[in-house]
Amino acid sequence: LRTGRSIMALQGHVKQILGLDFCPVTGVKVATGSDDNTIKLWDLRKRKAYYTIPAHPNLVSSVRYSDCGDFLFSSSYDRSGKVWHLRN
C-alpha cells in the first residue's frame, strides 16, 4: 500500500466491474460482476478468468460467495437476485 501500486489487474470484462468477492474457502478464487451483464470467475494463481456466466439481462450490481464457497449470489438492475451452484 505504501507504494500506491497494485500487484494485479483483472482484465476481461467488456465494461466496468461493479462487484467483487473472494471465495472464503480457497482464498485464491474471485467472482466479479459487471456492467456487461456477466459474472466472471477468476483464479488468482493463474491470473485469469476460468469461467463466464451470462448472468442477467441487465448489469450485475453485486456478487457474494456463500460461506461454504459452493454458491454464488448475484443481484442486478433487472430487479432480480440469483443463486448459482458452483459445483455443477
N, C-alpha and C positions, 0 to 999 in steps of 0.2 A: 504493500500500500504506500510505502514511503516514496517509491519511485514514480507513482502515478501511472504505471504501465500495466496493461492487462497481460495475462500469461497465455490466454487462449481466446479465440473468437469462434463462435458457432455460426457458420455461414451456410445457407442452403434454402432458407425461406425466400419466396419471391417478394414478400412485403415484410413490414416490421413485426418483430416478436413482441407480443403483449403480455405473455405469461410464461413462467418458467418454474420448474420444481425438480428437486433432486430426489431420486429413489432412496428411501430411508434404509433399505436393506443392502443394496450393493454399494452405494456411495459413489459409483462411477457412471451411473446412468442418469440422464436428464431428459425431461419432457418439455417441449416448448409449444406454445400455442401462438398462432399468428393471424395477422390481418389477411393472409391469403387463404383462410378457411381451413387450414390443415393443422395437424399436430405432428411434430417430428419427435422421434425417439432417438437419443444420441448416446453413443458410448464415448466417454471422455478419454479412455485409454487409446482408442483409435482416432479420436478427434474428428469423428464424422457421424452423420445420421445413418442409422441402420434400418429405419422403417418410417414411412409416412402414412398417416391416417387421414383420408379425406373426411374430416370430422363433421363439419356443419355447413349449411348453405350461406352462412354469414361469418364474420370474423370470430375467431376463438379468443375470448377475453381472458380466460384463466384455465390453468391446468393444475391438478393436485394428485399426487400419488396417495394411495391408501397406506396405512401403517405397515401392512404386510408386504407391500410392493406388488401385489397381484392385480390391483385395479387402478385405473386412472380415471379421474373425474374431470370433465370439461364443461365450461359454460360458454355461451355465445350471445351475440347481439341478436340472434334469431329467437331469443327468449326461451331457449331450451338448455337443459343440462343433460349430459350423457355420462354413462358409466361404461368403461371399456375394460374387458377382461384380457389382461396382457399375456396370459399363459396359452391362449388359443391362437 
